[in-house]
Amino acid sequence: MPRYRLHDLPALEASPTSPATLRSKIGDLIIHSLNAAAQVEMLDRETGEYRVVLQGTLDLDDSATGR
């Protein structure tokens, strides 16, 4: 499985995107992280709108940084 690289992160903001594509990109990010956490920042129970913040540390071995 290829490593997740820092320059892959901006692709997460590509909008609009399908939920399946976003799930795949975020899943790859989490799998290649040393640690990860999620926080529900906002939830509107009337509209279903939500905001989730992910925070973590990427595993930056030599192949990920290009060194």
N, CA, C and O atoms as CSV, one atom per row, in Angstrom:
chain,resi,resn,atom,element,x,y,z
A,1,MET,N,N,0.850,-1.172,0.000
A,1,MET,CA,C,0.000,0.000,0.000
A,1,MET,C,C,0.901,1.243,0.000
A,1,MET,O,O,1.807,1.346,0.827
A,2,PRO,N,N,0.659,2.187,-0.924
A,2,PRO,CA,C,1.491,3.385,-0.962
A,2,PRO,C,C,1.289,4.250,0.280
A,2,PRO,O,O,0.207,4.276,0.867
A,3,ARG,N,N,2.329,4.943,0.661
A,3,ARG,CA,C,2.277,5.830,1.828
A,3,ARG,C,C,1.477,7.087,1.517
A,3,ARG,O,O,1.454,7.560,0.381
A,4,TYR,N,N,0.835,7.610,2.522
A,4,TYR,CA,C,0.153,8.897,2.421
A,4,TYR,C,C,1.215,9.974,2.568
A,4,TYR,O,O,2.049,9.901,3.470
A,5,ARG,N,N,1.194,10.959,1.705
A,5,ARG,CA,C,2.214,12.008,1.719
A,5,ARG,C,C,1.583,13.350,2.070
A,5,ARG,O,O,0.385,13.558,1.876
A,6,LEU,N,N,2.401,14.247,2.585
A,6,LEU,CA,C,1.897,15.569,2.972
A,6,LEU,C,C,1.227,16.273,1.802
A,6,LEU,O,O,0.221,16.958,1.990
A,7,HIS,N,N,1.765,16.117,0.600
A,7,HIS,CA,C,1.155,16.825,-0.527
A,7,HIS,C,C,-0.169,16.186,-0.969
A,7,HIS,O,O,-0.819,16.702,-1.878
A,8,ASP,N,N,-0.578,15.086,-0.350
A,8,ASP,CA,C,-1.894,14.488,-0.611
A,8,ASP,C,C,-3.004,15.186,0.185
A,8,ASP,O,O,-4.180,15.072,-0.163
A,9,LEU,N,N,-2.641,15.897,1.238
A,9,LEU,CA,C,-3.644,16.506,2.125
A,9,LEU,C,C,-4.559,17.518,1.434
A,9,LEU,O,O,-5.768,17.471,1.662
A,10,PRO,N,N,-4.049,18.430,0.604
A,10,PRO,CA,C,-4.961,19.397,-0.016
A,10,PRO,C,C,-6.073,18.756,-0.854
A,10,PRO,O,O,-7.126,19.366,-1.042
A,11,ALA,N,N,-5.857,17.547,-1.356
A,11,ALA,CA,C,-6.893,16.870,-2.144
A,11,ALA,C,C,-8.144,16.586,-1.310
A,11,ALA,O,O,-9.223,16.390,-1.869
A,12,LEU,N,N,-8.013,16.561,0.016
A,12,LEU,CA,C,-9.185,16.351,0.870
A,12,LEU,C,C,-10.198,17.472,0.733
A,12,LEU,O,O,-11.388,17.268,0.972
A,13,GLU,N,N,-9.738,18.654,0.349
A,13,GLU,CA,C,-10.628,19.810,0.260
A,13,GLU,C,C,-11.298,19.932,-1.100
A,13,GLU,O,O,-12.084,20.856,-1.309
A,14,ALA,N,N,-11.012,19.027,-2.031
A,14,ALA,CA,C,-11.654,19.066,-3.344
A,14,ALA,C,C,-13.161,18.945,-3.160
A,14,ALA,O,O,-13.650,17.988,-2.559
A,15,SER,N,N,-13.873,19.906,-3.675
A,15,SER,CA,C,-15.311,19.920,-3.464
A,15,SER,C,C,-15.997,20.307,-4.762
A,15,SER,O,O,-15.472,21.169,-5.467
A,16,PRO,N,N,-17.101,19.746,-5.113
A,16,PRO,CA,C,-17.767,18.645,-4.419
A,16,PRO,C,C,-17.099,17.317,-4.737
A,16,PRO,O,O,-16.415,17.169,-5.749
A,17,THR,N,N,-17.312,16.374,-3.862
A,17,THR,CA,C,-16.798,15.020,-4.068
A,17,THR,C,C,-17.816,14.031,-3.537
A,17,THR,O,O,-18.658,14.378,-2.708
A,18,SER,N,N,-17.738,12.825,-4.005
A,18,SER,CA,C,-18.698,11.819,-3.541
A,18,SER,C,C,-18.311,11.358,-2.137
A,18,SER,O,O,-17.134,11.384,-1.778
A,19,PRO,N,N,-19.289,10.938,-1.350
A,19,PRO,CA,C,-18.973,10.394,-0.021
A,19,PRO,C,C,-18.019,9.202,-0.100
A,19,PRO,O,O,-17.177,9.042,0.783
A,20,ALA,N,N,-18.126,8.367,-1.125
A,20,ALA,CA,C,-17.240,7.202,-1.245
A,20,ALA,C,C,-15.796,7.631,-1.475
A,20,ALA,O,O,-14.880,7.042,-0.901
A,21,THR,N,N,-15.580,8.645,-2.302
A,21,THR,CA,C,-14.228,9.143,-2.559
A,21,THR,C,C,-13.646,9.761,-1.302
A,21,THR,O,O,-12.487,9.518,-0.966
A,22,LEU,N,N,-14.446,10.559,-0.607
A,22,LEU,CA,C,-13.972,11.187,0.623
A,22,LEU,C,C,-13.657,10.140,1.686
A,22,LEU,O,O,-12.660,10.261,2.398
A,23,ARG,N,N,-14.492,9.122,1.798
A,23,ARG,CA,C,-14.252,8.041,2.752
A,23,ARG,C,C,-12.925,7.352,2.467
A,23,ARG,O,O,-12.171,7.043,3.389
A,24,SER,N,N,-12.643,7.116,1.211
A,24,SER,CA,C,-11.392,6.474,0.832
A,24,SER,C,C,-10.191,7.343,1.182
A,24,SER,O,O,-9.211,6.853,1.742
A,25,LYS,N,N,-10.262,8.635,0.854
A,25,LYS,CA,C,-9.148,9.546,1.126
A,25,LYS,C,C,-8.905,9.705,2.627
A,25,LYS,O,O,-7.758,9.689,3.074
A,26,ILE,N,N,-9.972,9.858,3.400
A,26,ILE,CA,C,-9.825,10.010,4.849
A,26,ILE,C,C,-9.370,8.695,5.479
A,26,ILE,O,O,-8.569,8.702,6.413
A,27,GLY,N,N,-9.867,7.585,4.983
A,27,GLY,CA,C,-9.420,6.288,5.480
A,27,GLY,C,C,-7.932,6.090,5.281
A,27,GLY,O,O,-7.243,5.611,6.182
A,28,ASP,N,N,-7.421,6.458,4.098
A,28,ASP,CA,C,-5.982,6.358,3.834
A,28,ASP,C,C,-5.190,7.248,4.787
A,28,ASP,O,O,-4.141,6.852,5.294
A,29,LEU,N,N,-5.702,8.450,5.024
A,29,LEU,CA,C,-5.033,9.375,5.939
A,29,LEU,C,C,-4.936,8.765,7.339
A,29,LEU,O,O,-3.872,8.800,7.958
A,30,ILE,N,N,-6.021,8.218,7.831
A,30,ILE,CA,C,-6.040,7.645,9.180
A,30,ILE,C,C,-5.137,6.415,9.274
A,30,ILE,O,O,-4.405,6.254,10.250
A,31,ILE,N,N,-5.188,5.553,8.266
A,31,ILE,CA,C,-4.363,4.342,8.275
A,31,ILE,C,C,-2.875,4.679,8.311
A,31,ILE,O,O,-2.093,3.952,8.924
A,32,HIS,N,N,-2.479,5.765,7.666
A,32,HIS,CA,C,-1.072,6.140,7.610
A,32,HIS,C,C,-0.689,7.148,8.696
A,32,HIS,O,O,0.317,7.847,8.571
A,33,SER,N,N,-1.483,7.220,9.747
A,33,SER,CA,C,-1.202,8.113,10.863
A,33,SER,C,C,-0.698,7.322,12.064
A,33,SER,O,O,-1.081,6.173,12.280
A,34,LEU,N,N,0.167,7.965,12.833
A,34,LEU,CA,C,0.655,7.359,14.075
A,34,LEU,C,C,-0.414,7.424,15.157
A,34,LEU,O,O,-0.511,6.533,16.001
A,35,ASN,N,N,-1.215,8.485,15.125
A,35,ASN,CA,C,-2.345,8.628,16.036
A,35,ASN,C,C,-3.393,9.482,15.335
A,35,ASN,O,O,-3.070,10.236,14.417
A,36,ALA,N,N,-4.632,9.367,15.759
A,36,ALA,CA,C,-5.714,10.124,15.142
A,36,ALA,C,C,-6.838,10.301,16.147
A,36,ALA,O,O,-7.061,9.456,17.014
A,37,ALA,N,N,-7.541,11.417,16.012
A,37,ALA,CA,C,-8.695,11.687,16.873
A,37,ALA,C,C,-9.720,12.469,16.053
A,37,ALA,O,O,-9.365,13.159,15.097
A,38,ALA,N,N,-10.971,12.358,16.427
A,38,ALA,CA,C,-12.045,13.088,15.762
A,38,ALA,C,C,-12.870,13.815,16.808
A,38,ALA,O,O,-13.075,13.327,17.920
A,39,GLN,N,N,-13.338,14.995,16.422
A,39,GLN,CA,C,-14.192,15.785,17.311
A,39,GLN,C,C,-15.377,16.302,16.500
A,39,GLN,O,O,-15.196,16.888,15.433
A,40,VAL,N,N,-16.590,16.085,17.009
A,40,VAL,CA,C,-17.776,16.657,16.379
A,40,VAL,C,C,-17.837,18.111,16.828
A,40,VAL,O,O,-18.097,18.406,17.995
A,41,GLU,N,N,-17.594,19.004,15.892
A,41,GLU,CA,C,-17.528,20.424,16.210
A,41,GLU,C,C,-18.905,21.088,16.147
A,41,GLU,O,O,-19.185,22.034,16.883
A,42,MET,N,N,-19.760,20.578,15.255
A,42,MET,CA,C,-21.086,21.166,15.105
A,42,MET,C,C,-22.042,20.098,14.608
A,42,MET,O,O,-21.673,19.276,13.769
A,43,LEU,N,N,-23.268,20.099,15.116
A,43,LEU,CA,C,-24.308,19.193,14.658
A,43,LEU,C,C,-25.638,19.921,14.725
A,43,LEU,O,O,-26.063,20.358,15.794
A,44,ASP,N,N,-26.300,20.049,13.569
A,44,ASP,CA,C,-27.619,20.671,13.500
A,44,ASP,C,C,-28.639,19.553,13.378
A,44,ASP,O,O,-28.759,18.928,12.325
A,45,ARG,N,N,-29.366,19.303,14.444
A,45,ARG,CA,C,-30.313,18.186,14.477
A,45,ARG,C,C,-31.518,18.420,13.563
A,45,ARG,O,O,-32.199,17.464,13.195
A,46,GLU,N,N,-31.790,19.661,13.194
A,46,GLU,CA,C,-32.925,19.952,12.310
A,46,GLU,C,C,-32.588,19.684,10.852
A,46,GLU,O,O,-33.416,19.147,10.117
A,47,THR,N,N,-31.385,20.050,10.422
A,47,THR,CA,C,-31.016,19.921,9.007
A,47,THR,C,C,-30.123,18.714,8.727
A,47,THR,O,O,-30.008,18.291,7.577
A,48,GLY,N,N,-29.489,18.154,9.757
A,48,GLY,CA,C,-28.561,17.056,9.563
A,48,GLY,C,C,-27.155,17.513,9.209
A,48,GLY,O,O,-26.264,16.688,9.005
A,49,GLU,N,N,-26.952,18.822,9.136
A,49,GLU,CA,C,-25.618,19.342,8.818
A,49,GLU,C,C,-24.685,19.081,9.994
A,49,GLU,O,O,-25.091,19.169,11.153
A,50,TYR,N,N,-23.429,18.758,9.684
A,50,TYR,CA,C,-22.452,18.482,10.726
A,50,TYR,C,C,-21.074,18.961,10.298
A,50,TYR,O,O,-20.818,19.195,9.117
A,51,ARG,N,N,-20.195,19.101,11.278
A,51,ARG,CA,C,-18.789,19.423,11.040
A,51,ARG,C,C,-17.960,18.554,11.975
A,51,ARG,O,O,-18.137,18.579,13.192
A,52,VAL,N,N,-17.054,17.787,11.385
A,52,VAL,CA,C,-16.167,16.911,12.137
A,52,VAL,C,C,-14.741,17.339,11.866
A,52,VAL,O,O,-14.364,17.561,10.715
A,53,VAL,N,N,-13.946,17.457,12.914
A,53,VAL,CA,C,-12.541,17.834,12.789
A,53,VAL,C,C,-11.686,16.620,13.102
A,53,VAL,O,O,-11.853,15.982,14.141
A,54,LEU,N,N,-10.765,16.305,12.192
A,54,LEU,CA,C,-9.804,15.224,12.415
A,54,LEU,C,C,-8.470,15.836,12.807
A,54,LEU,O,O,-8.067,16.865,12.263
A,55,GLN,N,N,-7.797,15.212,13.734
A,55,GLN,CA,C,-6.467,15.662,14.129
A,55,GLN,C,C,-5.606,14.434,14.342
A,55,GLN,O,O,-6.041,13.456,14.950
A,56,GLY,N,N,-4.381,14.489,13.839
A,56,GLY,CA,C,-3.500,13.354,13.994
A,56,GLY,C,C,-2.084,13.688,13.591
A,56,GLY,O,O,-1.750,14.842,13.325
A,57,THR,N,N,-1.256,12.658,13.548
A,57,THR,CA,C,0.148,12.788,13.153
A,57,THR,C,C,0.430,11.746,12.088
A,57,THR,O,O,0.301,10.546,12.329
A,58,LEU,N,N,0.821,12.219,10.891
A,58,LEU,CA,C,1.173,11.305,9.812
A,58,LEU,C,C,2.466,10.574,10.135
A,58,LEU,O,O,3.357,11.123,10.783
A,59,ASP,N,N,2.561,9.339,9.679
A,59,ASP,CA,C,3.784,8.554,9.791
A,59,ASP,C,C,4.702,9.006,8.666
A,59,ASP,O,O,4.547,8.577,7.523
A,60,LEU,N,N,5.651,9.867,8.986
A,60,LEU,CA,C,6.550,10.453,7.985
A,60,LEU,C,C,7.870,9.701,7.933
A,60,LEU,O,O,8.908,10.231,8.331
A,61,ASP,N,N,7.833,8.469,7.443
A,61,ASP,CA,C,9.096,7.753,7.263
A,61,ASP,C,C,9.780,8.296,6.006
A,61,ASP,O,O,9.253,9.207,5.367
A,62,ASP,N,N,10.934,7.756,5.647
A,62,ASP,CA,C,11.709,8.270,4.518
A,62,ASP,C,C,10.927,8.261,3.209
A,62,ASP,O,O,11.076,9.187,2.411
A,63,SER,N,N,10.105,7.253,2.963
A,63,SER,CA,C,9.365,7.203,1.706
A,63,SER,C,C,8.285,8.274,1.637
A,63,SER,O,O,7.926,8.716,0.546
A,64,ALA,N,N,7.762,8.700,2.786
A,64,ALA,CA,C,6.722,9.720,2.795
A,64,ALA,C,C,7.277,11.115,2.588
A,64,ALA,O,O,6.614,11.960,1.988
A,65,THR,N,N,8.475,11.369,3.071
A,65,THR,CA,C,9.042,12.699,2.954
A,65,THR,C,C,9.904,12.861,1.720
A,65,THR,O,O,10.272,13.982,1.367
A,66,GLY,N,N,10.233,11.763,1.058
A,66,GLY,CA,C,11.064,11.836,-0.127
A,66,GLY,C,C,12.538,11.961,0.173
A,66,GLY,O,O,13.325,12.247,-0.728
A,67,ARG,N,N,12.943,11.749,1.445
A,67,ARG,CA,C,14.357,11.838,1.805
A,67,ARG,C,C,15.109,10.594,1.425
A,67,ARG,O,O,16.314,10.506,1.660
